[in-house]
Structures are given as C-alpha cells and as structure tokens.
Amino acid sequence: SMIGRSEKGETAQANYMEVLLTLKPDIENLEELTQEMSEDLEHHFSYVQFVPTQPIAMRIEELLEGVKAELAIKIYGDDQKVLDGISKEIQSVIGSVDGLERMEVETQLGQAQIKIIPDYLALARYGISVDEVMEVIRNGIGEESVTQKIEGIRRFGIVAKIKDSKKDIEAVKRVTLRSKSGKLVTLAQICDIEIVQGASFIKRENLSRYMVLSMEVEGRDVASFVAEADRIIKEKVKMPAGYYIGWAGDFKNMKEATQKLLIIIPVTLFLVVLLLYTAFNSLKKAMIILLNVPFGFIGGIIALLISGIYLSVSAIVGFLAIFAIAILNGIVLVSFIDEMRAKFPDVDLKIILKDATLLRLRPVLMTAFTTLFGILPLLYATGVGSEIQYPLAVVITGGIISSTLLTLLILPATYLLFYKDTKK
C-alpha cells in the first residue's frame, strides 16, 4: 500500500491511500468478488470512501479527468458548502435511477486548521496593530524566516518558531506580544483562537472549484443512464448562479471519441472506396467489397450481446479492426475471381465463383485463424489491464468468425448479382 506518496511522480494527500491486491489465478468471478469486498469494507468503515478499480484504468481515468471512478459528476462553483448542498440534492434525486449501484461524494473536509480571528476592540485597547499580530503568526506558526545566515555563497533562512505551535493550541494562545504601553499581552487576549475542520484539499478546473460525485453503474449501458440522470438533474435540481455540473469519466471520453470517429470514419470510407476503385478500376467491385463489411460487424455485435459488454472505446477500436479484416478478405477473393475470369472467359460465372471460393478457402481461413489465435490470449487474460483489452478481444473474435464465413458465402453471391449479365 502507499499513503500520501509522491515517489512515483504523483502526489496525494495524507488521507488518501492505495492498496494493491494480487489475486489468486483460480478466481472464477472477479465482479462478484469485487462487489463482496466493497460491501464488507463499506460495512466496517462507513466513514471511508472506497473505489475498486484496476491500476491501469485508474491511472488513465485520473490523468484524463482527475477522477478515480468510471463515471462521475463534477459540480463547479465557488463556495464549498454550496457545492456540498448541491451534491446531496443530486444524490437524492437520482438515487432511484435504474442501474445506479452506488454513489459517493469525494470527501474534502477533515483537515484540522488553527483559526485566528483578531479582536479589533482588544487590539485598539492595547495599542497593537494587526500587522504586528500577523508578523508573529507568520514567523512563529508559519515558520517564515526572520533573517538569513550566510556561509560563503550559501544562504540559510533562520526561523524563530513557537515550540509545539502545531501540536498544542494552548502554546499558540500563550504567545506574548508587547503593547505600546509596554504591557505584555497574550495572543488569546487579542484574538479568538480555535481549531476548525477545514478542507483537506481544494480541486480547481477552469479557474473554478469543483466537487466530485462518483458513481457506479451496473446492468445498464452508461450512455442511457447519463441521459436519464442528466434530464432528472436539470428538471429537479436548481443551480445557483455561477454553479453548474459536468459529466466525467469513461462516458465523457467515449463521447469525445465518438464525436471524432463521426468525422474520421466517413473520411476513411471515402479513402477506402477511392483506393478500391484505383485497384480494380471498377466502382462495382469496390461496392461489392464494402457491402460485405457489415456482415463482419454482425459477429462483433453478437459477441458483445453474449458477453454482456456495453459499447466502449476499446470495442469501437475492435470494430475498426474488423472493418480492415473484412476489406482484406474481400480484396483477396475478388482479385482471384477476376483472375479466374480472365483465364477462363468461356466458363460459366457460377462455376468460376464456386471454384475461386474453394481455392481461396485455405488462404482466407489461415488469415482468420492466425488473427484469432493471436487475439485469444487477450480474451482470457485476467491480469492488470485486462478490463481494457477484453472488449477489444470479444469484438475481434466474433467479427473474425462472422466475417470469414459470410465473406466466403455472401461475397460470391453479391458478385453474381452485379455481373450475372456480363460475359467477361
């Protein structure tokens, strides 16, 4: 475990701790174990916030959004107490939304602070200025250097601090100052001194304070949950002027990635069509290959449904890989069909399609099985980072199977529909 550490290039407060667990290889249901451990910890330590996660996933989420949860609401504003009130109101209105497993507010209070408030009447009575009091506080408690010691080219600050000032508040109260009349006055006589619970840390983003309300969603896709929860918050929670919320975590990352893909994918499709047209000098053949791409997606979609995984960024990357594999299989088969037609111009097209498919069966299957065997270790991985690799492996596995089978069956039929009336 690591507490308040900074030895790995990152800093954390003293009230933050990471516990890294090494699990046995024979664990069958990791989600069930995680749920059971979380419930036990919350039962025994109700005042502590626990966020179960994987090291790589947590680092990515923390670096991208500054939160350690898969889904969170950032509440922005200036006043810490107002932020706390808004977070409690949000918890009450979305607590019954279907799919919400639990919610936790990131605790920011809990740091003991010495609060010193000058008594201006007492200061005036003894003839002591606020600057004199602040100078004693800065030097005695804040440990600001009062002078310097010079040794050669090196300078050392000399601090005249009050003994045990940060351990015993009575030591602070007994600090004496000399008034203009020469009378000695204790700090307690001219100031109200008390210990209060302040913020252990203050987070800022876009020049505004924010508080994090983290949550876990089970049995439902995050996108639909966020849509419903956001609608309820806008309808039932009244935000003061200058206060607003923002969604963070995997959902935001996925939304941003999806928006980029909406631009990248059409451009990619256009370039693929252009390259196919250049290679075959035929728009028909380019369309034949592209029409078989959705059949590859069918296997990926079915694999996601069977495994119970929702669409994520890694799953989208898997679909892009399936797109490339389906295009490659189509190019191989269409090129060989054209070669067969050029060699045997008088043979019936159906016979050529049948023979070409049978002759290309082995290369296509070898390509598919090579990729499949390469992706299987990711499918059964249980180590660190496996939760990111698993959706990618599921999509590619299902997509390879469907793409290979349907390419060998559907593509020749599509080719026949486009060229049944041509002799050559």
KOLFI-835912 format. One record per residue (C-alpha): residue in three letters; x, y, z. Coordinates in Angstrom, 2 decimals. Layout:
N
{type->ala; x->X; y->Y; z->Z}
...
***
This chain:
424
{type->ser; x->0.00; y->0.00; z->0.00}
{type->met; x->1.03; y->3.63; z->-0.50}
{type->ile; x->-0.10; y->6.56; z->1.66}
{type->gly; x->0.36; y->10.20; z->0.71}
{type->arg; x->3.14; y->9.17; z->-1.62}
{type->ser; x->4.96; y->11.12; z->-4.31}
{type->glu; x->7.84; y->8.78; z->-5.08}
{type->lys; x->6.33; y->7.76; z->-8.42}
{type->gly; x->5.91; y->11.22; z->-9.88}
{type->glu; x->2.44; y->11.90; z->-8.47}
{type->thr; x->1.32; y->13.49; z->-5.23}
{type->ala; x->-1.52; y->12.62; z->-2.90}
{type->gln; x->-2.88; y->13.84; z->0.39}
{type->ala; x->-2.10; y->12.09; z->3.65}
{type->asn; x->-5.74; y->10.96; z->3.84}
{type->tyr; x->-5.52; y->9.09; z->0.52}
{type->met; x->-4.28; y->5.52; z->0.35}
{type->glu; x->-3.88; y->2.92; z->-2.38}
{type->val; x->-3.94; y->-0.79; z->-1.59}
{type->leu; x->-2.75; y->-3.03; z->-4.42}
{type->leu; x->-4.08; y->-6.59; z->-4.26}
{type->thr; x->-2.52; y->-9.59; z->-6.00}
{type->leu; x->-5.32; y->-12.08; z->-6.72}
{type->lys; x->-5.10; y->-15.84; z->-6.98}
{type->pro; x->-5.30; y->-17.23; z->-10.53}
{type->asp; x->-8.24; y->-19.56; z->-9.76}
{type->ile; x->-10.80; y->-16.77; z->-9.19}
{type->glu; x->-13.86; y->-17.51; z->-11.32}
{type->asn; x->-15.97; y->-14.37; z->-10.93}
{type->leu; x->-13.94; y->-11.19; z->-10.42}
{type->glu; x->-17.02; y->-8.91; z->-10.46}
{type->glu; x->-18.70; y->-10.89; z->-7.69}
{type->leu; x->-15.51; y->-10.80; z->-5.59}
{type->thr; x->-15.20; y->-7.03; z->-6.13}
{type->gln; x->-18.82; y->-6.50; z->-5.08}
{type->glu; x->-18.40; y->-8.61; z->-1.95}
{type->met; x->-15.17; y->-6.87; z->-0.92}
{type->ser; x->-16.70; y->-3.41; z->-1.45}
{type->glu; x->-19.74; y->-4.26; z->0.68}
{type->asp; x->-17.58; y->-5.63; z->3.51}
{type->leu; x->-15.30; y->-2.59; z->3.50}
{type->glu; x->-18.22; y->-0.14; z->3.49}
{type->his; x->-19.84; y->-2.05; z->6.35}
{type->his; x->-16.75; y->-1.94; z->8.58}
{type->phe; x->-15.50; y->1.53; z->7.54}
{type->ser; x->-18.59; y->3.61; z->6.81}
{type->tyr; x->-16.62; y->6.88; z->7.02}
{type->val; x->-14.14; y->5.91; z->4.28}
{type->gln; x->-14.73; y->6.09; z->0.53}
{type->phe; x->-13.60; y->3.00; z->-1.41}
{type->val; x->-13.19; y->2.94; z->-5.19}
{type->pro; x->-12.39; y->-0.55; z->-6.56}
{type->thr; x->-10.57; y->-0.36; z->-9.87}
{type->gln; x->-7.68; y->-1.67; z->-11.91}
{type->pro; x->-4.30; y->0.15; z->-11.77}
{type->ile; x->-4.10; y->0.98; z->-15.49}
{type->ala; x->-7.76; y->2.01; z->-15.74}
{type->met; x->-7.45; y->4.22; z->-12.65}
{type->arg; x->-4.33; y->5.94; z->-13.97}
{type->ile; x->-5.98; y->6.67; z->-17.32}
{type->glu; x->-9.16; y->8.00; z->-15.70}
{type->glu; x->-7.21; y->10.10; z->-13.22}
{type->leu; x->-4.90; y->11.57; z->-15.85}
{type->leu; x->-7.73; y->12.35; z->-18.29}
{type->glu; x->-10.40; y->13.64; z->-15.92}
{type->gly; x->-8.85; y->13.97; z->-12.46}
{type->val; x->-11.26; y->11.39; z->-11.00}
{type->lys; x->-10.66; y->7.81; z->-9.94}
{type->ala; x->-14.08; y->6.46; z->-10.94}
{type->glu; x->-15.50; y->5.22; z->-14.24}
{type->leu; x->-18.38; y->7.73; z->-14.06}
{type->ala; x->-18.59; y->10.92; z->-12.04}
{type->ile; x->-20.31; y->14.28; z->-11.84}
{type->lys; x->-18.14; y->17.34; z->-11.35}
{type->ile; x->-20.01; y->20.13; z->-9.53}
{type->tyr; x->-18.42; y->23.52; z->-10.17}
{type->gly; x->-18.75; y->26.65; z->-8.04}
{type->asp; x->-17.02; y->28.96; z->-5.55}
{type->asp; x->-18.46; y->28.04; z->-2.13}
{type->gln; x->-17.56; y->24.67; z->-0.67}
{type->lys; x->-20.71; y->24.49; z->1.44}
{type->val; x->-22.96; y->25.26; z->-1.53}
{type->leu; x->-21.19; y->22.56; z->-3.55}
{type->asp; x->-21.80; y->20.09; z->-0.73}
{type->gly; x->-25.50; y->21.00; z->-0.64}
{type->ile; x->-25.86; y->20.57; z->-4.40}
{type->ser; x->-24.15; y->17.17; z->-4.25}
{type->lys; x->-26.59; y->15.97; z->-1.56}
{type->glu; x->-29.55; y->17.21; z->-3.61}
{type->ile; x->-28.27; y->15.40; z->-6.72}
{type->gln; x->-27.85; y->12.20; z->-4.72}
{type->ser; x->-31.46; y->12.37; z->-3.53}
{type->val; x->-32.99; y->12.95; z->-7.00}
{type->ile; x->-31.04; y->10.37; z->-8.98}
{type->gly; x->-30.75; y->7.73; z->-6.28}
{type->ser; x->-33.67; y->5.76; z->-7.75}
{type->val; x->-32.45; y->5.77; z->-11.38}
{type->asp; x->-32.31; y->2.23; z->-12.75}
{type->gly; x->-28.77; y->0.84; z->-12.99}
{type->leu; x->-27.20; y->3.02; z->-10.29}
{type->glu; x->-25.21; y->0.74; z->-7.99}
{type->arg; x->-23.88; y->3.36; z->-5.56}
{type->met; x->-22.82; y->6.99; z->-5.21}
{type->glu; x->-20.10; y->8.58; z->-3.13}
{type->val; x->-19.05; y->12.19; z->-2.65}
{type->glu; x->-15.33; y->12.77; z->-2.60}
{type->thr; x->-14.73; y->13.93; z->0.97}
{type->gln; x->-12.84; y->17.21; z->1.04}
{type->leu; x->-13.28; y->18.19; z->4.67}
{type->gly; x->-11.28; y->16.69; z->7.51}
{type->gln; x->-8.09; y->18.76; z->7.75}
{type->ala; x->-7.72; y->20.37; z->11.19}
{type->gln; x->-6.89; y->24.07; z->10.96}
{type->ile; x->-6.00; y->26.71; z->13.53}
{type->lys; x->-8.32; y->29.67; z->13.03}
{type->ile; x->-7.13; y->33.01; z->14.43}
{type->ile; x->-9.56; y->35.96; z->14.25}
{type->pro; x->-8.25; y->39.33; z->15.54}
{type->asp; x->-10.39; y->41.12; z->18.17}
{type->tyr; x->-10.17; y->44.68; z->16.88}
{type->leu; x->-11.51; y->46.24; z->20.11}
{type->ala; x->-8.88; y->44.43; z->22.15}
{type->leu; x->-6.19; y->45.43; z->19.65}
{type->ala; x->-7.25; y->49.08; z->19.91}
{type->arg; x->-7.35; y->48.86; z->23.71}
{type->tyr; x->-3.77; y->47.59; z->23.93}
{type->gly; x->-2.47; y->49.64; z->21.02}
{type->ile; x->-1.36; y->46.70; z->18.91}
{type->ser; x->-1.78; y->46.67; z->15.13}
{type->val; x->-2.97; y->43.77; z->13.02}
{type->asp; x->0.38; y->43.78; z->11.20}
{type->glu; x->2.18; y->43.02; z->14.46}
{type->val; x->-0.13; y->40.07; z->15.12}
{type->met; x->0.29; y->38.77; z->11.57}
{type->glu; x->4.06; y->39.05; z->11.83}
{type->val; x->4.06; y->36.86; z->14.94}
{type->ile; x->1.76; y->34.32; z->13.22}
{type->arg; x->3.85; y->34.25; z->10.03}
{type->asn; x->7.14; y->33.85; z->11.87}
{type->gly; x->6.09; y->31.76; z->14.86}
{type->ile; x->3.50; y->29.45; z->13.32}
{type->gly; x->4.02; y->29.76; z->9.57}
{type->glu; x->7.78; y->29.41; z->10.08}
{type->glu; x->8.70; y->32.30; z->7.82}
{type->ser; x->12.39; y->33.13; z->8.13}
{type->val; x->13.21; y->36.28; z->10.11}
{type->thr; x->16.77; y->36.65; z->8.82}
{type->gln; x->19.48; y->34.75; z->6.97}
{type->lys; x->22.80; y->33.15; z->7.80}
{type->ile; x->25.44; y->33.43; z->5.07}
{type->glu; x->28.18; y->30.84; z->4.67}
{type->gly; x->30.24; y->31.58; z->1.61}
{type->ile; x->27.82; y->31.67; z->-1.32}
{type->arg; x->25.12; y->29.73; z->0.52}
{type->arg; x->22.27; y->31.34; z->2.43}
{type->phe; x->20.27; y->29.69; z->5.19}
{type->gly; x->16.97; y->31.04; z->6.49}
{type->ile; x->16.70; y->31.39; z->10.28}
{type->val; x->13.27; y->30.58; z->11.69}
{type->ala; x->12.09; y->31.63; z->15.16}
{type->lys; x->9.13; y->29.29; z->15.54}
{type->ile; x->6.89; y->28.76; z->18.53}
{type->lys; x->7.53; y->25.43; z->20.23}
{type->asp; x->4.69; y->22.89; z->19.72}
{type->ser; x->2.56; y->25.53; z->17.96}
{type->lys; x->1.13; y->22.96; z->15.54}
{type->lys; x->0.56; y->20.31; z->18.21}
{type->asp; x->-0.94; y->22.24; z->21.11}
{type->ile; x->-3.29; y->25.17; z->20.60}
{type->glu; x->-2.55; y->26.35; z->24.15}
{type->ala; x->1.04; y->27.05; z->23.07}
{type->val; x->-0.32; y->29.44; z->20.44}
{type->lys; x->-2.63; y->31.13; z->22.93}
{type->arg; x->0.28; y->31.74; z->25.34}
{type->val; x->2.37; y->33.64; z->22.77}
{type->thr; x->3.09; y->37.12; z->24.16}
{type->leu; x->3.27; y->40.48; z->22.44}
{type->arg; x->4.37; y->43.81; z->23.92}
{type->ser; x->1.90; y->46.66; z->23.63}
{type->lys; x->2.89; y->50.30; z->23.06}
{type->ser; x->2.46; y->50.92; z->26.76}
{type->gly; x->4.98; y->48.19; z->27.49}
{type->lys; x->2.46; y->45.69; z->28.85}
{type->leu; x->2.82; y->42.04; z->27.84}
{type->val; x->-0.33; y->40.63; z->26.23}
{type->thr; x->-1.01; y->37.02; z->25.22}
{type->leu; x->-2.35; y->36.21; z->21.79}
{type->ala; x->-5.50; y->34.78; z->23.39}
{type->gln; x->-6.32; y->38.21; z->24.86}
{type->ile; x->-6.40; y->39.95; z->21.49}
{type->cys; x->-7.57; y->37.14; z->19.18}
{type->asp; x->-10.20; y->34.43; z->19.08}
{type->ile; x->-8.28; y->31.18; z->18.56}
{type->glu; x->-9.93; y->27.82; z->17.81}
{type->ile; x->-9.43; y->24.58; z->15.88}
{type->val; x->-11.84; y->24.04; z->12.99}
{type->gln; x->-12.29; y->21.34; z->10.36}
{type->gly; x->-11.29; y->22.76; z->7.01}
{type->ala; x->-10.78; y->21.39; z->3.52}
{type->ser; x->-8.05; y->18.77; z->3.31}
{type->phe; x->-7.61; y->19.72; z->-0.36}
{type->ile; x->-9.27; y->22.02; z->-2.88}
{type->lys; x->-9.59; y->21.00; z->-6.54}
{type->arg; x->-9.85; y->23.54; z->-9.31}
{type->glu; x->-10.57; y->23.32; z->-13.02}
{type->asn; x->-11.10; y->26.19; z->-15.44}
{type->leu; x->-10.47; y->28.66; z->-12.59}
{type->ser; x->-13.36; y->27.22; z->-10.56}
{type->arg; x->-13.59; y->24.93; z->-7.55}
{type->tyr; x->-15.29; y->21.61; z->-8.08}
{type->met; x->-16.51; y->18.64; z->-6.07}
{type->val; x->-16.67; y->15.08; z->-7.42}
{type->leu; x->-19.70; y->12.82; z->-7.03}
{type->ser; x->-18.53; y->9.39; z->-8.20}
{type->met; x->-20.89; y->6.55; z->-9.06}
{type->glu; x->-21.00; y->3.00; z->-10.38}
{type->val; x->-23.49; y->1.74; z->-12.96}
{type->glu; x->-24.36; y->-1.97; z->-13.22}
{type->gly; x->-26.72; y->-3.81; z->-15.55}
{type->arg; x->-27.17; y->-0.87; z->-17.90}
{type->asp; x->-25.17; y->0.99; z->-20.50}
{type->val; x->-23.61; y->4.20; z->-19.23}
{type->ala; x->-24.85; y->6.38; z->-22.12}
{type->ser; x->-28.57; y->5.80; z->-21.43}
{type->phe; x->-28.01; y->6.15; z->-17.66}
{type->val; x->-26.28; y->9.51; z->-18.13}
{type->ala; x->-29.04; y->10.74; z->-20.45}
{type->glu; x->-31.76; y->9.89; z->-17.90}
{type->ala; x->-29.83; y->11.17; z->-14.86}
{type->asp; x->-28.89; y->14.42; z->-16.62}
{type->arg; x->-32.53; y->15.04; z->-17.56}
{type->ile; x->-33.68; y->14.48; z->-13.95}
{type->ile; x->-30.98; y->16.78; z->-12.55}
{type->lys; x->-31.93; y->19.58; z->-14.96}
{type->glu; x->-35.62; y->19.20; z->-14.04}
{type->lys; x->-35.37; y->18.86; z->-10.25}
{type->val; x->-32.12; y->20.50; z->-9.11}
{type->lys; x->-31.98; y->24.29; z->-9.14}
{type->met; x->-28.42; y->25.50; z->-9.53}
{type->pro; x->-27.47; y->28.89; z->-8.05}
{type->ala; x->-25.95; y->31.43; z->-10.40}
{type->gly; x->-22.37; y->30.50; z->-11.22}
{type->tyr; x->-22.79; y->26.81; z->-10.35}
{type->tyr; x->-23.01; y->24.03; z->-12.93}
{type->ile; x->-22.24; y->20.34; z->-13.41}
{type->gly; x->-20.27; y->18.29; z->-15.90}
{type->trp; x->-20.02; y->14.56; z->-16.52}
{type->ala; x->-16.58; y->12.98; z->-16.28}
{type->gly; x->-15.01; y->9.55; z->-16.58}
{type->asp; x->-15.30; y->6.90; z->-19.27}
{type->phe; x->-18.58; y->8.34; z->-20.59}
{type->lys; x->-17.02; y->11.70; z->-21.43}
{type->asn; x->-14.01; y->10.02; z->-23.03}
{type->met; x->-16.28; y->7.77; z->-25.08}
{type->lys; x->-18.46; y->10.72; z->-26.13}
{type->glu; x->-15.43; y->12.70; z->-27.28}
{type->ala; x->-14.00; y->9.67; z->-29.08}
{type->thr; x->-17.35; y->9.02; z->-30.78}
{type->gln; x->-17.55; y->12.62; z->-32.00}
{type->lys; x->-14.08; y->12.32; z->-33.50}
{type->leu; x->-14.95; y->8.98; z->-35.10}
{type->leu; x->-18.04; y->10.54; z->-36.73}
{type->ile; x->-15.59; y->12.68; z->-38.68}
{type->ile; x->-12.79; y->10.14; z->-39.15}
{type->ile; x->-14.93; y->7.16; z->-40.28}
{type->pro; x->-16.62; y->8.89; z->-43.29}
{type->val; x->-13.25; y->10.21; z->-44.42}
{type->thr; x->-11.75; y->6.73; z->-44.05}
{type->leu; x->-14.61; y->5.16; z->-46.01}
{type->phe; x->-14.13; y->7.64; z->-48.82}
{type->leu; x->-10.39; y->6.90; z->-48.96}
{type->val; x->-11.03; y->3.13; z->-48.90}
{type->val; x->-13.52; y->3.42; z->-51.78}
{type->leu; x->-11.02; y->5.56; z->-53.67}
{type->leu; x->-8.23; y->3.01; z->-53.17}
{type->leu; x->-10.51; y->0.09; z->-54.13}
{type->tyr; x->-11.62; y->1.92; z->-57.25}
{type->thr; x->-7.98; y->2.62; z->-58.11}
{type->ala; x->-7.03; y->-1.03; z->-57.57}
{type->phe; x->-9.90; y->-2.61; z->-59.56}
{type->asn; x->-10.76; y->0.32; z->-61.85}
{type->ser; x->-14.39; y->-0.51; z->-61.11}
{type->leu; x->-16.87; y->1.13; z->-58.76}
{type->lys; x->-18.97; y->-2.05; z->-58.79}
{type->lys; x->-16.20; y->-4.17; z->-57.36}
{type->ala; x->-15.42; y->-1.55; z->-54.73}
{type->met; x->-19.07; y->-1.60; z->-53.65}
{type->ile; x->-19.14; y->-5.44; z->-53.62}
{type->ile; x->-16.28; y->-5.46; z->-51.11}
{type->leu; x->-17.79; y->-2.68; z->-48.98}
{type->leu; x->-21.22; y->-4.34; z->-48.90}
{type->asn; x->-19.68; y->-7.34; z->-47.15}
{type->val; x->-18.19; y->-5.26; z->-44.32}
{type->pro; x->-21.47; y->-5.10; z->-42.28}
{type->phe; x->-21.53; y->-8.91; z->-42.16}
{type->gly; x->-18.27; y->-8.77; z->-40.25}
{type->phe; x->-19.85; y->-6.36; z->-37.76}
{type->ile; x->-22.68; y->-8.85; z->-37.09}
{type->gly; x->-20.32; y->-11.24; z->-35.30}
{type->gly; x->-18.87; y->-8.44; z->-33.17}
{type->ile; x->-22.34; y->-7.23; z->-32.14}
{type->ile; x->-23.49; y->-10.77; z->-31.27}
{type->ala; x->-20.27; y->-11.34; z->-29.27}
{type->leu; x->-20.94; y->-8.16; z->-27.26}
{type->leu; x->-24.52; y->-9.25; z->-26.54}
{type->ile; x->-23.46; y->-12.75; z->-25.44}
{type->ser; x->-20.68; y->-11.47; z->-23.17}
{type->gly; x->-22.90; y->-8.74; z->-21.69}
{type->ile; x->-20.44; y->-5.96; z->-22.52}
{type->tyr; x->-21.60; y->-2.49; z->-23.49}
{type->leu; x->-20.12; y->-0.45; z->-26.29}
{type->ser; x->-16.89; y->1.27; z->-25.24}
{type->val; x->-13.91; y->2.94; z->-26.88}
{type->ser; x->-11.94; y->-0.33; z->-26.94}
{type->ala; x->-14.94; y->-2.11; z->-28.52}
{type->ile; x->-15.12; y->0.60; z->-31.21}
{type->val; x->-11.42; y->0.01; z->-31.94}
{type->gly; x->-12.28; y->-3.69; z->-32.33}
{type->phe; x->-14.93; y->-2.86; z->-34.92}
{type->leu; x->-12.38; y->-0.79; z->-36.84}
{type->ala; x->-10.05; y->-3.81; z->-36.87}
{type->ile; x->-12.93; y->-5.99; z->-38.18}
{type->phe; x->-13.53; y->-3.42; z->-40.92}
{type->ala; x->-9.93; y->-3.80; z->-42.07}
{type->ile; x->-10.07; y->-7.61; z->-41.95}
{type->ala; x->-13.32; y->-7.73; z->-43.95}
{type->ile; x->-11.86; y->-5.39; z->-46.59}
{type->leu; x->-8.73; y->-7.55; z->-46.83}
{type->asn; x->-10.71; y->-10.78; z->-47.26}
{type->gly; x->-12.88; y->-9.14; z->-49.91}
{type->ile; x->-9.88; y->-7.89; z->-51.88}
{type->val; x->-8.27; y->-11.33; z->-51.84}
{type->leu; x->-11.40; y->-13.07; z->-53.09}
{type->val; x->-12.48; y->-10.51; z->-55.71}
{type->ser; x->-8.92; y->-10.32; z->-57.12}
{type->phe; x->-8.82; y->-14.10; z->-57.53}
{type->ile; x->-12.28; y->-14.19; z->-59.13}
{type->asp; x->-11.13; y->-11.58; z->-61.69}
{type->glu; x->-8.00; y->-13.60; z->-62.37}
{type->met; x->-10.07; y->-16.77; z->-62.95}
{type->arg; x->-12.46; y->-14.93; z->-65.29}
{type->ala; x->-9.53; y->-13.62; z->-67.31}
{type->lys; x->-8.03; y->-17.13; z->-67.66}
{type->phe; x->-11.30; y->-18.88; z->-68.46}
{type->pro; x->-13.51; y->-16.36; z->-70.27}
{type->asp; x->-15.85; y->-19.05; z->-71.69}
{type->val; x->-16.60; y->-20.79; z->-68.37}
{type->asp; x->-19.92; y->-20.05; z->-66.67}
{type->leu; x->-19.67; y->-17.36; z->-63.97}
{type->lys; x->-21.29; y->-19.59; z->-61.31}
{type->ile; x->-18.64; y->-22.29; z->-61.83}
{type->ile; x->-15.86; y->-19.70; z->-61.66}
{type->leu; x->-17.27; y->-18.26; z->-58.42}
{type->lys; x->-17.53; y->-21.73; z->-56.88}
{type->asp; x->-14.02; y->-22.76; z->-57.88}
{type->ala; x->-12.49; y->-19.42; z->-56.85}
{type->thr; x->-14.13; y->-19.62; z->-53.42}
{type->leu; x->-12.90; y->-23.19; z->-52.87}
{type->leu; x->-9.37; y->-22.34; z->-54.00}
{type->arg; x->-9.22; y->-19.25; z->-51.77}
{type->leu; x->-10.75; y->-21.09; z->-48.78}
{type->arg; x->-7.42; y->-22.12; z->-47.30}
{type->pro; x->-5.68; y->-18.67; z->-47.50}
{type->val; x->-8.74; y->-16.91; z->-46.07}
{type->leu; x->-9.07; y->-19.42; z->-43.23}
{type->met; x->-5.33; y->-19.24; z->-42.49}
{type->thr; x->-5.55; y->-15.45; z->-42.24}
{type->ala; x->-8.60; y->-15.69; z->-39.97}
{type->phe; x->-7.18; y->-18.36; z->-37.65}
{type->thr; x->-3.81; y->-16.61; z->-37.38}
{type->thr; x->-5.54; y->-13.44; z->-36.21}
{type->leu; x->-7.92; y->-15.42; z->-33.98}
{type->phe; x->-5.15; y->-17.34; z->-32.23}
{type->gly; x->-3.25; y->-14.09; z->-31.72}
{type->ile; x->-6.23; y->-12.43; z->-30.04}
{type->leu; x->-7.21; y->-15.38; z->-27.79}
{type->pro; x->-4.68; y->-14.53; z->-25.03}
{type->leu; x->-6.39; y->-11.13; z->-24.64}
{type->leu; x->-9.77; y->-12.86; z->-24.43}
{type->tyr; x->-8.73; y->-14.98; z->-21.44}
{type->ala; x->-6.36; y->-12.53; z->-19.77}
{type->thr; x->-7.03; y->-11.80; z->-16.09}
{type->gly; x->-4.05; y->-9.63; z->-15.17}
{type->val; x->-3.57; y->-5.89; z->-14.88}
{type->gly; x->-5.24; y->-4.02; z->-17.76}
{type->ser; x->-7.38; y->-6.98; z->-18.88}
{type->glu; x->-10.59; y->-4.97; z->-18.40}
{type->ile; x->-9.48; y->-2.66; z->-21.24}
{type->gln; x->-8.33; y->-5.46; z->-23.56}
{type->tyr; x->-11.37; y->-7.72; z->-23.08}
{type->pro; x->-13.99; y->-5.73; z->-25.10}
{type->leu; x->-11.47; y->-5.37; z->-27.95}
{type->ala; x->-10.80; y->-9.13; z->-27.96}
{type->val; x->-14.52; y->-10.04; z->-27.79}
{type->val; x->-15.41; y->-7.85; z->-30.79}
{type->ile; x->-12.49; y->-9.05; z->-32.93}
{type->thr; x->-13.15; y->-12.73; z->-32.11}
{type->gly; x->-16.84; y->-12.54; z->-33.06}
{type->gly; x->-16.12; y->-10.34; z->-36.06}
{type->ile; x->-13.43; y->-12.63; z->-37.49}
{type->ile; x->-15.73; y->-15.66; z->-37.34}
{type->ser; x->-18.69; y->-13.94; z->-38.99}
{type->ser; x->-16.55; y->-12.01; z->-41.48}
{type->thr; x->-14.74; y->-15.13; z->-42.68}
{type->leu; x->-17.84; y->-17.29; z->-43.04}
{type->leu; x->-20.05; y->-14.63; z->-44.60}
{type->thr; x->-17.33; y->-13.39; z->-46.94}
{type->leu; x->-16.96; y->-16.88; z->-48.41}
{type->leu; x->-20.75; y->-17.25; z->-48.75}
{type->ile; x->-22.18; y->-13.77; z->-49.35}
{type->leu; x->-19.46; y->-12.12; z->-51.44}
{type->pro; x->-19.68; y->-14.62; z->-54.34}
{type->ala; x->-23.46; y->-14.24; z->-54.34}
{type->thr; x->-23.14; y->-10.44; z->-54.39}
{type->tyr; x->-20.61; y->-10.69; z->-57.22}
{type->leu; x->-23.04; y->-12.84; z->-59.20}
{type->leu; x->-25.85; y->-10.28; z->-58.73}
{type->phe; x->-23.65; y->-7.49; z->-60.09}
{type->tyr; x->-22.12; y->-9.45; z->-63.03}
{type->lys; x->-24.68; y->-12.10; z->-63.97}
{type->asp; x->-25.44; y->-10.37; z->-67.28}
{type->thr; x->-21.81; y->-9.96; z->-68.37}
{type->lys; x->-19.87; y->-12.49; z->-70.40}
{type->lys; x->-16.37; y->-11.30; z->-69.43}
***
